[in-house]
């Protein structure tokens, strides 16, 4: 294994994978070992595989697909939605998201109702410079055809690569009878974890949103807070709505920008072993600010760690809707083929030992958003947070 990281995400990509060494063990060169140490008969697996390969009337899946299917079944038997394998392609996309940047062409992919992969380009990025337009349909990447069975993440992984390298795309455009190819040179595409702005200059209220707790989240947030402080801000709306989590270290670092001392969370491991994560000794202008923290059903895991810590320390009022309720921690074991094994190794509690797993956090001030609000572009949760900071009620 290449390494282990601790991650806390609400809904990781639900896929089946395996590392090369696991594939070799399950469907490779160890067929003589038919029983496990507890007497389970793994010979049944080989018998089923042999029968399927010899008797199945349809197309026989490739050996690697069979390995992935076997591993998927093994992982599912542990009955934990967060313990899973992630195949190389979606794992690379996940790494990019947590890292905050990747080598790409500046275009988004989505399947339309017909199942086609449709591109949406970002102005002044390689895709746009190469002549790709919104609505173009992707047919092949570097000569490899796009098939209906390929996931968006698999295709994205093919398009991304080292900065400065070239990728060739085959496309179809509405109104153009001929298919065509373009070449685009990959460049660094940054995906900021944090966004911020001055919300009410007269009331000294700022706003910051954390999209994911990736590697750069805390450093980006520190810069945001310093920038807001330079504009006279001393009250903050911290928006964690829709933030499904990220890296545990990033959550601890983030909470430490608002809390001066104490604990961020407590962790209960196998056998009842307990560990606490202390607030890190950092200087931040926001450690004395009033904070209204926005939450909803998409606020999960690392976001719940931060929200729970700030409320337990009396540093934030939670406004919005009940959070997701994902209070477990996963170790991520990187495997040689680029896949990874995510294993639930602990449950966590807030500093005051409140359980989050399958419970979530109830807001201090409940505010919902209706579909009519969304259609009209209204945000009553943000409005309520701003009013509470401005008027104290």
ABEGO torsion letter per residue (X at the ends): XAEBBBBBBABBBBBBBBBAAAAAAAABAAAABABBAAGBBAAAAAAAAAAAAAABABBBBBAAAAAAAAAAAAAAAAGBAABBBBBAAAAAAAAAAAAGBBBBAGBBBBBBAAGBBBBBBBBGBAAAAAGBBBGBBBABBGGBBBBAABBAAAAAAAABEBBGBBBBBBBBBBGBABBBBBBBBBBBBBBBABBBBBABAAAGBBBBBBABBBAAAAAAAAAAAAAAAAAGBABBBBBABGBAEEBAAAAAAAAAAABABEBABBBBBBGGBBBBBBBBBBBBAAAABBBBBBBBAABBEAAAAAAAAAAAAGABBBBEBBBAGBABBBBBBBBAAGBBBBBBABBBBBAAGBBABGAEBBBABBBBBBAAAAAAGBBAAAAAAAAAAAAGX
